[in-house]
Amino acid sequence: MPEPVLQVEHLKKYFPVNKGVVFSKTVATVKAVDDVSFTINPGETYGLVGESGCGKTTTSLLVLNLYTPTAGTIRVDGRDISTLKGSDRALYRKSVQAMFQDPYSSLSPRQLVRDIVGEPLLVNTNMSKAERLERVKEVVSQVGLPLGSLQLYPHEFSGGQRQRIALARALSLSPKLIVLDEPVSGLDVSIMAQVLNLLKSLQQRLGVAYLFIAHNLGNVRFMSDWVGVMYLGRLVESAQSEELFKNPQHPYTRALLSAALPSHPDVQQQEMTLSGEVPSPLNMPPGCRFHTRCPFVMQVCSEQEPGPTAVNSAHTVACHLSTM
């Protein structure tokens, strides 16, 4: 087996909530990410799903080294990214790139596409100007944009075209891992399908791995080899994609699948409705964090937080029901 591109082990990120201006003190802690572990191998896609505020984006920012973990480790190519310095840190920056949700804000309106896509090469390589231009032309063609696009500004493109520019910028350094944070959520359905197909074809051709964050379960199923379901900072279920969609074990996963549109109008889905609201991260419920909304809640759920239990070799779930 090749070495994993990314290994996340017992990752935690807590944000202190302070009160006061001059003599401020910490009065609470938001556990945005709390003991999350997963692995991504070369050429694989790991999908992270869950309601807004569950910790998906915070996890991605930790992987991008934009946040410092409270605890846990993140390894890229076997190296703990928190210990990287100098040339090793520069190599990590080249190996991990990102494609964000909003191409309107992630692309500079004052730069030509040629400069946007070429800037990572300027910062991270010793290529000559001519070599950079050739690489820019290559990746722009890979994402399906004409070479005439190089002399245009982002505002002259549609949303789908802007995301292709963002993807070209991410590909320019030939990364091993790309973090995709809701990359198609703002696109029309037809354009969304084009971008997803492009991402799949580029992965097959280049062998790049993806951390794919999304709300749309249909997109997650199409893109992902593995799927992790997050709720209030924790992974409640993780499995191979088809295994999870065919055999969901956690009540929260079942509720998400019940709320999603079926793949075909004739497909009958099991209905499952959740009551109540997502608890405040400032006041986590004791025991299982989902027990305040779970239709199968038991006494133990409010007393003890469940740990991950193996359903099989490709499936784990954190739920007391799985141990009964």
DRENGUNU-103299 format. One line per 2 residues: number of its first residue (from 1); for each residue x, y, z of N, C-alpha, C. Coordinates in Angstrom, 3 decimals, padded with zeros to 6 digits. Example, Ala and Ser with C-alpha at 12.3 -4.5 7.8 and 13.67 -1.06 7.14 Angstrom:
BEGIN
1 = 013.190 -005.690 007.800 012.300 -004.500 007.800 013.200 -003.300 007.800  012.850 -002.250 007.080 013.670 -001.060 007.140 012.900 000.030 007.870
END
This chain:
BEGIN
1 = 000.836 -001.207 000.000 000.000 000.000 000.000 000.874 001.261 000.000  000.570 002.241 -000.864 001.330 003.493 -000.850 001.053 004.271 000.434
3 = 002.001 005.127 000.785 001.823 005.940 001.989 000.669 006.920 001.792  -000.186 007.083 002.800 -001.300 008.030 002.667 -000.811 009.448 002.375
5 = -001.578 010.158 001.572 -001.275 011.571 001.329 -001.558 012.379 002.589  -002.673 012.067 003.251 -003.082 012.814 004.442 -003.515 011.854 005.537
7 = -003.012 012.077 006.741 -003.441 011.342 007.930 -003.816 012.345 009.010  -005.068 012.333 009.406 -005.564 013.196 010.475 -005.857 012.299 011.669
9 = -005.226 012.577 012.790 -005.344 011.704 013.958 -005.728 012.501 015.196  -006.903 012.188 015.751 -007.395 012.763 017.008 -007.296 014.305 016.990
11 = -007.715 014.877 015.896 -007.592 016.322 015.691 -008.625 017.083 016.514  -008.153 018.131 017.206 -009.035 018.993 017.989 -008.704 020.457 017.716
13 = -009.758 021.279 017.678 -009.585 022.727 017.602 -010.631 023.380 018.478  -010.174 023.993 019.565 -011.055 024.669 020.506 -010.804 026.175 020.412
15 = -011.900 026.930 020.415 -011.807 028.385 020.385 -012.297 028.937 021.724  -011.454 029.697 022.438 -011.899 030.278 023.712 -012.865 031.433 023.487
17 = -013.839 031.561 024.347 -014.773 032.687 024.330 -014.423 033.579 025.520  -013.973 034.782 025.230 -013.506 035.694 026.276 -014.546 036.754 026.600
19 = -014.549 037.194 027.844 -015.456 038.248 028.309 -014.626 039.368 028.912  -014.988 040.614 028.571 -014.247 041.766 029.064 -013.273 042.288 028.026
21 = -012.869 043.546 028.200 -011.969 044.185 027.250 -010.566 044.315 027.843  -010.475 044.970 028.972 -009.164 045.194 029.591 -008.703 043.950 030.344
23 = -009.535 043.459 031.255 -009.197 042.264 032.029 -010.061 041.103 031.529  -009.835 040.706 030.314 -010.657 039.644 029.729 -010.310 038.294 030.332
25 = -011.301 037.445 030.400 -011.089 036.089 030.882 -011.928 035.128 030.049  -011.459 033.916 029.972 -012.154 032.893 029.197 -013.335 032.366 029.996
27 = -014.521 032.480 029.402 -015.734 032.056 030.101 -016.333 030.788 029.489  -015.883 030.422 028.291 -016.406 029.222 027.642 -015.444 028.806 026.531
29 = -015.673 027.636 025.994 -014.847 027.116 024.906 -015.747 026.494 023.850  -015.503 026.862 022.602 -016.218 026.264 021.478 -015.361 025.130 020.924
31 = -015.873 023.913 020.985 -015.148 022.753 020.472 -015.555 022.536 019.008  -014.904 023.308 018.131 -015.276 023.278 016.720 -014.939 021.946 016.064
33 = -013.796 021.398 016.412 -013.383 020.071 015.941 -012.908 019.313 017.164  -013.471 018.110 017.368 -013.213 017.410 018.628 -012.946 015.925 018.377
35 = -011.662 015.586 018.278 -011.224 014.191 018.130 -011.664 013.589 016.802  -011.192 014.182 015.713 -011.517 013.737 014.361 -010.307 013.022 013.760
37 = -010.539 011.852 013.170 -009.468 011.085 012.534 -009.955 010.533 011.192  -009.110 010.642 010.175 -009.389 010.020 008.876 -008.111 010.010 008.055
39 = -008.123 009.239 006.973 -006.953 009.072 006.110 -007.381 009.202 004.653  -006.532 009.832 003.844 -006.767 009.931 002.403 -005.548 009.363 001.685
41 = -005.764 008.375 000.841 -004.690 007.771 000.055 -004.562 008.446 -001.306  -003.435 008.262 -001.985 -003.251 008.886 -003.301 -004.383 008.547 -004.267
43 = -004.907 009.570 -004.944 -005.954 009.362 -005.931 -007.336 009.133 -005.374  -007.501 009.240 -004.045 -008.803 009.030 -003.414 -009.467 010.353 -003.059
45 = -010.776 010.284 -002.851 -011.541 011.427 -002.372 -012.225 011.057 -001.070  -012.019 011.901 -000.055 -012.709 011.725 001.224 -013.722 012.859 001.355
47 = -014.992 012.513 001.454 -016.048 013.508 001.572 -016.425 013.762 003.020  -016.566 015.034 003.379 -017.030 015.416 004.715 -018.392 016.064 004.574
49 = -019.381 015.537 005.305 -020.741 016.075 005.224 -021.259 016.365 006.627  -022.298 017.174 006.675 -022.916 017.548 007.946 -023.552 018.913 007.828
51 = -024.393 019.250 008.798 -025.061 020.542 008.790 -024.059 021.678 008.971  -024.475 022.891 008.605 -023.630 024.059 008.801 -023.255 024.201 010.275
53 = -021.975 024.497 010.518 -021.506 024.659 011.881 -021.004 023.384 012.525  -020.942 022.276 011.765 -020.521 021.008 012.364 -019.008 020.870 012.458
55 = -018.252 021.747 011.787 -016.797 021.699 011.885 -016.083 021.305 010.605  -016.812 021.166 009.502 -016.192 020.724 008.247 -015.136 021.726 007.765
57 = -015.521 023.002 007.669 -014.595 024.006 007.156 -013.427 024.228 008.112  -013.674 024.183 009.410 -012.576 024.311 010.378 -011.573 023.185 010.170
59 = -012.069 021.980 009.911 -011.179 020.855 009.625 -010.323 021.135 008.403  -010.940 021.683 007.354 -010.185 021.980 006.133 -009.131 023.054 006.377
61 = -009.454 024.055 007.187 -008.488 025.110 007.481 -007.331 024.586 008.324  -007.587 023.599 009.160 -006.514 022.945 009.907 -005.599 022.166 008.967
63 = -006.188 021.467 008.004 -005.390 020.714 007.030 -004.540 021.660 006.187  -005.074 022.843 005.890 -004.328 023.846 005.123 -003.315 024.603 005.980
65 = -003.248 024.264 007.265 -002.321 024.896 008.209 -002.613 026.385 008.399  -003.874 026.764 008.230 -004.292 028.142 008.480 -004.745 028.325 009.921
67 = -005.057 027.225 010.598 -005.301 027.197 012.033 -004.287 026.252 012.671  -003.947 026.534 013.914 -003.085 025.639 014.686 -003.956 024.719 015.525
69 = -003.774 023.415 015.434 -004.617 022.504 016.212 -004.426 022.682 017.719  -005.508 022.501 018.458 -005.421 022.453 019.914 -004.756 021.160 020.365
71 = -005.029 020.090 019.640 -004.423 018.785 019.913 -004.555 017.940 018.648  -003.828 016.822 018.639 -003.883 015.938 017.487 -002.805 016.250 016.471
73 = -002.717 015.417 015.449 -001.693 015.586 014.421 -002.296 015.527 013.024  -001.658 016.259 012.111 -001.985 016.215 010.694 -000.694 015.885 009.957
75 = -000.673 014.759 009.264 000.516 014.344 008.523 000.240 014.367 007.025  001.113 015.009 006.293 001.076 015.004 004.834 002.326 014.294 004.353
77 = 002.142 013.212 003.602 003.266 012.361 003.180 004.085 011.893 004.384  003.393 011.618 005.488 004.050 011.083 006.667 004.701 012.105 007.566
79 = 004.642 013.384 007.236 005.291 014.427 008.030 004.259 015.267 008.764  004.484 015.453 010.046 003.615 016.291 010.870 003.780 017.743 010.423
81 = 002.696 018.351 009.914 002.829 019.686 009.320 003.115 020.755 010.367  002.837 020.482 011.644 003.111 021.477 012.684 004.597 021.629 012.963
83 = 005.410 020.664 012.514 006.849 020.710 012.771 007.657 021.162 011.565  006.982 021.415 010.442 007.699 021.740 009.201 008.248 023.155 009.249
85 = 009.474 023.301 008.754 010.114 024.613 008.666 010.915 024.697 007.375  011.181 025.928 006.943 012.053 026.156 005.801 011.602 025.451 004.539
87 = 012.504 024.696 003.923 012.226 024.035 002.653 011.145 022.966 002.784  011.078 022.307 003.958 010.041 021.295 004.169 008.656 021.933 004.198
89 = 008.554 023.100 004.808 007.275 023.806 004.849 006.884 024.287 003.450  007.861 024.740 002.676 007.591 025.168 001.303 007.111 023.993 000.452
91 = 007.701 022.810 000.681 007.271 021.619 -000.053 005.842 021.244 000.298  005.493 021.377 001.591 004.112 021.120 002.010 003.145 022.076 001.304
93 = 003.520 023.360 001.226 002.665 024.349 000.583 002.414 024.009 -000.882  003.400 023.416 -001.525 003.233 023.017 -002.925 002.371 021.767 -003.042
95 = 002.420 020.913 -002.021 001.728 019.627 -002.093 000.243 019.731 -001.795  -000.165 020.767 -001.039 -001.561 020.913 -000.619 -002.096 022.254 -001.104
97 = -003.124 022.213 -001.920 -003.745 023.417 -002.449 -005.241 023.417 -002.121  -005.926 024.512 -002.447 -007.341 024.646 -002.068 -008.146 025.268 -003.193
99 = -009.424 024.903 -003.207 -010.409 025.499 -004.109 -011.613 025.842 -003.244  -011.904 027.130 -003.105 -012.908 027.579 -002.143 -014.291 027.724 -002.787
101 = -015.267 027.987 -001.937 -016.666 028.012 -002.358 -016.989 029.175 -003.279  -016.484 030.363 -002.960 -016.893 031.573 -003.663 -015.787 032.067 -004.579
103 = -015.892 031.843 -005.885 -014.837 032.304 -006.797 -014.820 033.822 -006.960  -015.897 034.483 -006.529 -015.917 035.948 -006.611 -014.902 036.549 -005.640
105 = -014.761 035.945 -004.466 -013.864 036.505 -003.455 -012.508 035.814 -003.416  -012.394 034.632 -003.984 -011.116 033.913 -003.922 -010.165 034.295 -005.051
107 = -010.665 035.044 -006.043 -009.822 035.498 -007.147 -009.691 037.015 -007.090  -008.474 037.508 -007.230 -008.255 038.948 -007.195 -008.879 039.620 -008.414
109 = -009.740 040.624 -008.225 -010.367 041.294 -009.376 -009.392 042.173 -010.154  -008.207 042.411 -009.603 -007.239 043.311 -010.230 -006.164 042.589 -011.025
111 = -006.224 041.263 -011.038 -005.228 040.489 -011.756 -005.821 039.818 -012.982  -005.017 039.703 -014.026 -005.389 038.913 -015.182 -005.334 037.434 -014.802
113 = -006.077 036.610 -015.536 -006.062 035.178 -015.287 -004.643 034.631 -015.387  -003.862 035.143 -016.318 -002.472 034.717 -016.479 -001.685 034.883 -015.179
115 = -001.917 035.998 -014.496 -001.186 036.274 -013.253 -001.767 035.510 -012.066  -003.094 035.314 -012.051 -003.729 034.565 -010.964 -003.229 033.129 -010.939
117 = -003.232 032.487 -012.109 -002.816 031.087 -012.194 -001.300 030.961 -012.024  -000.565 031.958 -012.467 000.891 031.882 -012.414 001.501 032.314 -011.097
119 = 000.721 032.973 -010.226 001.289 033.485 -008.975 001.873 032.389 -008.077  001.214 031.222 -007.919 001.849 030.167 -007.110 003.199 029.723 -007.658
121 = 003.345 029.728 -008.971 004.620 029.358 -009.584 005.682 030.409 -009.302  005.263 031.674 -009.324 006.192 032.770 -009.043 006.707 032.702 -007.616
123 = 005.825 032.364 -006.681 006.182 032.357 -005.259 006.952 031.097 -004.870  006.575 029.953 -005.470 007.069 028.667 -004.953 008.082 027.961 -005.843
125 = 008.399 028.500 -007.007 009.351 027.824 -007.893 010.388 028.823 -008.400  011.401 028.275 -009.073 012.443 029.094 -009.697 012.291 029.131 -011.213
127 = 011.082 028.893 -011.692 010.832 028.896 -013.131 011.086 030.277 -013.721  011.533 030.291 -014.964 011.648 031.548 -015.691 010.264 032.020 -016.107
129 = 010.181 033.244 -016.566 008.895 033.799 -016.993 008.290 032.978 -018.117  009.119 032.558 -019.046 008.630 031.763 -020.174 008.135 030.399 -019.709
131 = 008.856 029.793 -018.771 008.438 028.490 -018.246 007.131 028.598 -017.480  006.987 029.670 -016.715 005.723 029.871 -015.983 004.563 030.017 -016.947
133 = 004.760 030.769 -018.007 003.683 030.990 -018.978 003.274 029.676 -019.635  004.239 028.821 -019.951 003.920 027.536 -020.557 003.123 026.656 -019.595
135 = 003.503 026.690 -018.307 002.766 025.901 -017.320 001.360 026.450 -017.138  001.211 027.755 -017.139 -000.110 028.370 -017.017 -000.989 027.962 -018.196
137 = -000.444 027.991 -019.392 -001.210 027.577 -020.570 -001.638 026.123 -020.457  -000.747 025.286 -019.919 -001.043 023.866 -019.792 -002.217 023.615 -018.844
139 = -002.197 024.228 -017.651 -003.261 023.952 -016.682 -004.570 024.627 -017.079  -004.499 025.785 -017.737 -005.723 026.430 -018.210 -006.408 025.552 -019.256
141 = -005.614 024.922 -020.110 -006.187 024.004 -021.098 -006.758 022.763 -020.416  -006.099 022.295 -019.355 -006.573 021.113 -018.638 -007.958 021.317 -018.049
143 = -008.262 022.532 -017.610 -009.565 022.788 -016.997 -010.612 023.232 -018.010  -010.275 023.228 -019.281 -011.256 023.480 -020.326 -011.512 024.927 -020.678
145 = -010.538 025.807 -020.418 -010.676 027.213 -020.784 -009.795 027.518 -021.983  -010.245 028.409 -022.882 -009.406 028.779 -024.038 -008.219 029.625 -023.602
147 = -007.148 029.584 -024.371 -005.948 030.341 -024.021 -006.194 031.846 -024.059  -007.225 032.273 -024.782 -007.576 033.691 -024.789 -008.011 034.192 -023.426
149 = -008.365 033.271 -022.533 -008.781 033.652 -021.184 -007.656 034.290 -020.383  -006.422 034.020 -020.744 -005.282 034.503 -019.970 -005.214 036.021 -019.901
151 = -005.769 036.689 -020.897 -005.685 038.150 -020.947 -006.948 038.831 -020.421  -007.775 038.078 -019.723 -009.025 038.625 -019.210 -008.993 038.678 -017.686
153 = -009.951 039.432 -017.114 -010.079 039.566 -015.657 -011.215 038.664 -015.161  -011.229 038.307 -013.879 -012.259 037.397 -013.360 -013.692 037.861 -013.611
155 = -013.947 039.183 -013.585 -015.325 039.649 -013.743 -015.866 039.398 -015.144  -015.009 039.019 -016.064 -015.442 038.757 -017.439 -015.862 037.304 -017.641
157 = -015.956 036.542 -016.561 -016.305 035.125 -016.644 -017.561 034.831 -015.825  -018.192 033.708 -016.146 -019.320 033.222 -015.343 -018.791 032.555 -014.082
159 = -019.709 032.183 -013.170 -019.306 031.533 -011.931 -018.599 030.212 -012.166  -019.119 029.408 -013.108 -018.480 028.134 -013.403 -017.090 028.308 -013.995
161 = -016.929 029.313 -014.843 -015.616 029.584 -015.425 -014.636 030.076 -014.359  -015.133 030.869 -013.414 -014.261 031.319 -012.333 -013.764 030.138 -011.497
163 = -014.636 029.172 -011.268 -014.194 028.003 -010.513 -013.157 027.202 -011.296  -013.256 027.205 -012.608 -012.232 026.549 -013.419 -010.895 027.285 -013.298
165 = -010.958 028.613 -013.197 -009.731 029.383 -012.985 -009.125 029.045 -011.627  -009.984 028.973 -010.608 -009.505 028.612 -009.273 -008.893 027.211 -009.268
167 = -009.484 026.297 -010.015 -008.948 024.945 -010.108 -007.609 024.942 -010.837  -007.503 025.751 -011.898 -006.232 025.844 -012.623 -005.133 026.370 -011.711
169 = -005.451 027.357 -010.892 -004.465 027.876 -009.942 -004.033 026.795 -008.952  -004.998 026.007 -008.474 -004.670 024.941 -007.531 -003.805 023.864 -008.174
171 = -004.011 023.608 -009.463 -003.266 022.557 -010.160 -001.883 022.996 -010.610  -001.625 024.293 -010.616 -000.395 024.810 -011.230 000.864 024.227 -010.601
173 = 000.844 023.908 -009.303 002.013 023.378 -008.605 002.027 021.852 -008.546  001.132 021.211 -009.296 001.022 019.739 -009.305 000.892 019.178 -007.890
175 = -000.135 019.600 -007.147 -000.278 019.162 -005.747 -000.671 017.699 -005.647  -000.450 017.133 -004.463 -000.884 015.775 -004.174 -002.279 015.752 -003.564
177 = -002.681 016.869 -002.949 -003.979 016.960 -002.285 -004.584 018.332 -002.552  -005.865 018.354 -002.913 -006.597 019.612 -003.066 -007.785 019.582 -002.114
179 = -007.913 020.607 -001.294 -009.052 020.760 -000.402 -010.146 021.488 -001.168  -011.278 020.832 -001.344 -012.410 021.376 -002.090 -013.516 021.724 -001.099
181 = -013.641 023.006 -000.774 -014.620 023.444 000.215 -015.854 023.981 -000.497  -016.876 023.149 -000.598 -018.125 023.511 -001.294 -017.842 024.100 -002.671
183 = -017.100 023.405 -003.540 -016.647 024.019 -004.793 -017.733 024.251 -005.829  -018.895 023.591 -005.687 -019.934 023.738 -006.712 -021.266 024.181 -006.129
185 = -021.310 024.557 -004.864 -022.590 024.858 -004.224 -023.271 026.099 -004.798  -022.515 027.012 -005.384 -023.101 028.233 -005.920 -023.358 028.189 -007.412
187 = -023.264 027.001 -008.022 -023.380 026.887 -009.477 -024.724 026.292 -009.883  -025.159 026.622 -011.106 -026.346 025.982 -011.662 -026.111 024.486 -011.802
189 = -027.193 023.714 -011.844 -027.076 022.260 -011.832 -026.257 021.747 -013.011  -026.497 022.280 -014.207 -025.766 021.792 -015.377 -024.277 022.123 -015.278
191 = -023.972 023.330 -014.813 -022.568 023.730 -014.650 -021.926 022.934 -013.524  -022.696 022.675 -012.471 -022.207 021.862 -011.360 -021.757 020.490 -011.853
193 = -022.566 019.878 -012.702 -022.228 018.554 -013.224 -020.953 018.607 -014.061  -020.787 019.671 -014.838 -019.579 019.811 -015.660 -018.328 019.908 -014.792
195 = -018.406 020.705 -013.724 -017.244 020.887 -012.857 -016.918 019.598 -012.109  -017.943 018.891 -011.628 -017.703 017.634 -010.930 -017.083 016.588 -011.858
197 = -017.579 016.513 -013.085 -016.999 015.580 -014.054 -015.553 015.957 -014.365  -015.283 017.260 -014.434 -013.915 017.725 -014.664 -013.002 017.306 -013.510
199 = -013.476 017.487 -012.284 -012.680 017.093 -011.119 -012.386 015.594 -011.133  -013.376 014.790 -011.488 -013.177 013.343 -011.543 -012.177 012.962 -012.626
201 = -012.306 013.552 -013.804 -011.402 013.199 -014.903 -009.971 013.629 -014.612  -009.798 014.796 -013.988 -008.457 015.257 -013.636 -007.844 014.346 -012.565
203 = -008.673 013.879 -011.634 -008.163 012.974 -010.605 -007.671 011.671 -011.216  -008.436 011.135 -012.157 -008.036 009.892 -012.809 -006.769 010.084 -013.630
205 = -006.615 011.255 -014.241 -005.462 011.509 -015.087 -004.210 011.855 -014.290  -004.374 012.635 -013.220 -003.224 013.160 -012.488 -002.944 012.431 -011.176
207 = -003.904 011.664 -010.680 -003.710 010.940 -009.429 -003.772 011.802 -008.188  -004.380 012.993 -008.287 -004.474 013.898 -007.147 -005.562 013.425 -006.187
209 = -005.356 013.652 -004.887 -006.353 013.310 -003.869 -007.171 014.543 -003.517  -008.431 014.329 -003.090 -009.314 015.428 -002.731 -009.853 015.236 -001.309
211 = -009.938 016.330 -000.570 -010.781 016.413 000.623 -011.986 017.235 000.201  -013.138 016.570 000.046 -014.316 017.175 -000.574 -015.357 017.487 000.491
213 = -015.630 018.767 000.680 -016.588 019.226 001.691 -017.845 019.717 000.984  -018.997 019.190 001.371 -020.229 019.544 000.667 -021.442 019.251 001.528
215 = -022.566 019.889 001.155 -023.862 019.591 001.755 -024.665 018.632 000.881  -024.448 018.710 -000.422 -025.231 017.927 -001.370 -024.760 016.467 -001.343
217 = -025.599 015.581 -000.821 -025.203 014.187 -000.659 -025.049 013.474 -002.002  -025.791 013.916 -003.015 -025.632 013.337 -004.340 -024.240 013.611 -004.892
219 = -023.754 014.841 -004.690 -022.408 015.185 -005.131 -021.356 014.398 -004.353  -021.592 014.245 -003.046 -020.648 013.501 -002.212 -020.576 012.044 -002.661
221 = -021.716 011.453 -002.944 -021.733 010.050 -003.391 -021.025 009.895 -004.730  -021.219 010.847 -005.626 -020.590 010.786 -006.940 -019.076 010.945 -006.851
223 = -018.615 011.829 -005.969 -017.201 012.181 -005.929 -016.367 011.280 -005.012  -016.939 010.776 -003.939 -016.127 010.272 -002.825 -015.905 008.761 -002.850
225 = -014.709 008.364 -002.420 -014.408 006.960 -002.152 -014.756 006.617 -000.705  -014.537 007.572 000.192 -014.871 007.454 001.611 -015.666 008.678 002.031
227 = -016.533 008.507 003.021 -017.366 009.609 003.512 -017.324 009.633 005.028  -017.147 010.830 005.584 -017.239 011.041 007.016 -018.394 011.977 007.326
229 = -019.236 011.611 008.296 -020.394 012.412 008.686 -020.071 013.110 010.004  -020.135 014.449 010.012 -019.792 015.214 011.209 -021.029 015.809 011.859
231 = -020.995 015.835 013.182 -022.059 016.487 013.957 -021.428 017.138 015.176  -021.568 018.452 015.283 -021.041 019.226 016.408 -019.574 018.890 016.715
233 = -018.774 018.892 015.662 -017.340 018.753 015.832 -016.801 017.348 015.844  -017.670 016.347 015.824 -017.202 014.960 015.895 -017.638 014.174 014.668
235 = -016.822 013.181 014.299 -017.218 012.237 013.265 -018.119 011.185 013.892  -019.374 011.133 013.465 -020.299 010.153 014.026 -020.349 008.882 013.192
237 = -019.900 008.978 011.932 -019.880 007.788 011.081 -018.879 008.004 009.958  -018.157 006.943 009.606 -017.186 007.002 008.519 -017.173 005.656 007.820
239 = -017.247 005.691 006.479 -017.325 004.426 005.743 -016.975 004.664 004.281  -016.732 003.549 003.584 -016.624 003.652 002.134 -017.949 004.184 001.590
241 = -017.879 004.935 000.518 -019.031 005.706 000.052 -020.268 004.832 -000.166  -020.171 003.806 -000.975 -021.346 002.989 -001.272 -021.843 002.257 -000.040
243 = -020.916 001.854 000.823 -021.302 001.190 002.073 -022.139 002.118 002.936  -021.733 003.377 003.032 -022.460 004.320 003.884 -023.843 004.624 003.321
245 = -023.933 004.799 002.007 -025.230 005.156 001.428 -026.199 003.973 001.393  -025.676 002.778 001.328 -026.549 001.598 001.300 -026.861 001.075 002.698
247 = -025.953 001.327 003.645 -026.125 000.746 004.975 -025.788 001.772 006.060  -026.486 002.917 006.106 -026.199 003.916 007.145 -026.575 003.377 008.519
249 = -025.720 003.626 009.501 -025.936 003.081 010.835 -026.354 004.149 011.851  -025.775 005.322 011.772 -026.068 006.356 012.764 -027.405 007.029 012.445
251 = -028.241 007.299 013.443 -029.527 007.975 013.183 -029.360 009.318 012.474  -028.282 010.044 012.771 -028.072 011.329 012.101 -027.797 011.132 010.615
253 = -027.015 010.120 010.277 -026.760 009.817 008.866 -028.058 009.447 008.160  -028.875 008.653 008.810 -030.160 008.271 008.212 -031.042 009.489 007.984
255 = -031.009 010.420 008.928 -031.818 011.630 008.779 -031.328 012.476 007.613  -030.018 012.583 007.443 -029.470 013.341 006.315 -029.880 012.706 004.986
257 = -029.788 011.387 004.904 -030.168 010.704 003.669 -031.662 010.819 003.409  -032.454 010.810 004.478 -033.901 010.951 004.327 -034.274 012.324 003.790
259 = -033.495 013.342 004.191 -033.795 014.712 003.765 -033.298 015.023 002.364  -032.398 014.192 001.828 -031.818 014.447 000.502 -032.796 014.034 -000.589
261 = -032.682 014.679 -001.741 -033.498 014.307 -002.887 -033.076 012.932 -003.382  -034.038 012.066 -003.758 -033.678 010.736 -004.263 -032.980 010.835 -005.611
263 = -032.201 009.812 -005.946 -031.488 009.808 -007.223 -032.431 009.651 -008.407  -033.647 009.145 -008.150 -034.647 008.957 -009.205 -036.022 009.157 -008.576
265 = -036.975 009.769 -009.321 -038.314 010.027 -008.748 -039.030 008.776 -008.250  -038.716 007.602 -008.819 -039.396 006.372 -008.420 -038.765 005.708 -007.201
267 = -037.609 006.220 -006.763 -036.934 005.626 -005.615 -037.657 006.012 -004.335  -038.003 005.007 -003.531 -038.679 005.252 -002.263 -037.639 005.359 -001.142
269 = -037.689 006.451 -000.373 -036.752 006.654 000.714 -037.466 006.538 002.047  -036.736 006.014 003.031 -037.277 005.925 004.374 -037.294 007.313 005.001
271 = -038.475 007.747 005.436 -038.587 009.081 006.005 -038.188 009.070 007.472  -037.413 010.098 007.838 -036.979 010.227 009.223 -036.824 011.709 009.517
273 = -037.620 012.204 010.437 -037.618 013.629 010.765 -037.007 013.856 012.135  -036.113 014.834 012.218 -035.487 015.181 013.488 -036.260 016.295 014.163
275 = -036.383 016.209 015.461 -037.040 017.265 016.226 -035.990 018.147 016.875  -036.383 019.367 017.220 -035.476 020.257 017.932 -034.448 020.908 017.033
277 = -033.588 021.712 017.657 -032.540 022.437 016.955 -031.175 021.889 017.338  -030.185 022.212 016.499 -028.808 021.828 016.831 -028.399 022.552 018.110
279 = -027.891 021.848 019.112 -027.480 022.508 020.363 -026.390 023.543 020.123  -026.321 024.516 021.017 -025.274 025.531 020.923 -023.918 024.906 021.217
281 = -022.892 025.214 020.409 -021.548 024.683 020.700 -020.966 025.236 021.999  -021.585 026.295 022.541 -021.150 026.829 023.829 -021.722 026.034 025.001
283 = -022.726 025.225 024.698 -023.384 024.457 025.770 -023.708 023.060 025.249  -022.662 022.263 025.089 -022.831 020.916 024.548 -023.633 020.044 025.505
285 = -024.537 019.239 024.983 -025.261 018.307 025.860 -024.328 017.213 026.360  -024.576 016.672 027.554 -023.740 015.583 028.064 -023.967 014.308 027.270
287 = -023.016 013.392 027.365 -023.150 012.129 026.656 -023.048 012.313 025.154  -023.867 011.591 024.422 -023.896 011.721 022.963 -024.444 013.089 022.578
289 = -023.752 013.787 021.718 -024.163 015.149 021.357 -025.448 015.172 020.538  -025.811 014.022 019.986 -026.998 013.958 019.145 -028.238 013.527 019.922
291 = -028.079 013.181 021.196 -029.200 012.542 021.887 -030.400 013.466 022.069  -030.207 014.794 022.051 -031.340 015.721 022.214 -032.263 015.730 021.003
293 = -031.822 015.182 019.880 -032.643 015.161 018.662 -032.908 013.749 018.157  -032.307 012.761 018.784 -032.361 011.392 018.262 -033.702 010.726 018.572
295 = -034.367 010.123 017.594 -035.635 009.433 017.858 -035.458 008.097 018.568  -034.221 007.613 018.692 -033.961 006.323 019.335 -033.197 006.504 020.649
297 = -033.307 007.672 021.268 -032.516 007.983 022.450 -032.806 007.006 023.593  -031.722 006.649 024.311 -031.813 005.768 025.476 -031.177 006.480 026.671
299 = -031.313 005.907 027.832 -030.772 006.518 029.043 -029.261 006.700 028.950  -028.578 005.698 028.416 -027.118 005.761 028.340 -026.646 006.883 027.432
301 = -027.485 007.292 026.482 -027.079 008.315 025.508 -026.801 009.660 026.176  -027.539 009.971 027.248 -027.352 011.239 027.939 -026.288 011.159 029.029
303 = -025.732 009.964 029.231 -024.754 009.773 030.296 -023.343 009.507 029.806  -023.224 008.906 028.647 -021.911 008.473 028.177 -021.764 008.764 026.689
305 = -020.650 009.376 026.310 -020.401 009.666 024.898 -019.891 008.408 024.211  -020.522 007.990 023.109 -020.098 006.747 022.452 -018.784 006.923 021.691
307 = -017.964 005.909 021.719 -016.745 005.894 020.930 -016.981 005.186 019.614  -016.030 005.275 018.686 -016.202 004.618 017.387 -016.217 003.099 017.516
309 = -017.166 002.467 016.846 -017.306 001.019 016.837 -017.239 000.536 015.396  -016.491 -000.526 015.141 -016.357 -001.054 013.786 -017.583 -001.876 013.404
311 = -018.275 -001.448 012.343 -019.368 -002.243 011.783 -018.768 -003.357 010.931  -017.781 -002.992 010.125 -016.958 -003.940 009.367 -015.640 -003.240 009.064
313 = -014.811 -003.830 008.216 -013.487 -003.279 007.964 -013.527 -001.940 007.245  -014.667 -001.592 006.649 -014.775 -000.350 005.885 -015.821 000.587 006.462
315 = -016.156 000.406 007.770 -017.288 001.171 008.297 -017.173 001.276 009.819  -017.169 002.509 010.347 -017.205 002.732 011.789 -018.326 003.703 012.119
317 = -018.899 003.561 013.332 -019.982 004.422 013.758 -019.837 004.690 015.253  -020.164 005.900 015.667 -020.122 006.273 017.091 -021.558 006.404 017.594
319 = -022.128 005.295 018.023 -023.516 005.281 018.478 -023.731 004.101 019.413  -024.444 004.330 020.522 -024.712 003.266 021.479 -025.572 002.149 020.873
321 = -026.370 002.478 019.853 -027.206 001.455 019.219 -026.354 000.366 018.583  -025.149 000.729 018.117 -024.291 -000.244 017.424 -023.671 -001.246 018.380
323 = -023.708 -000.980 019.674 -023.103 -001.889 020.651 -024.147 -002.800 021.298  -025.407 -002.632 020.930 -026.473 -003.430 021.552 -026.642 -004.764 020.829
END
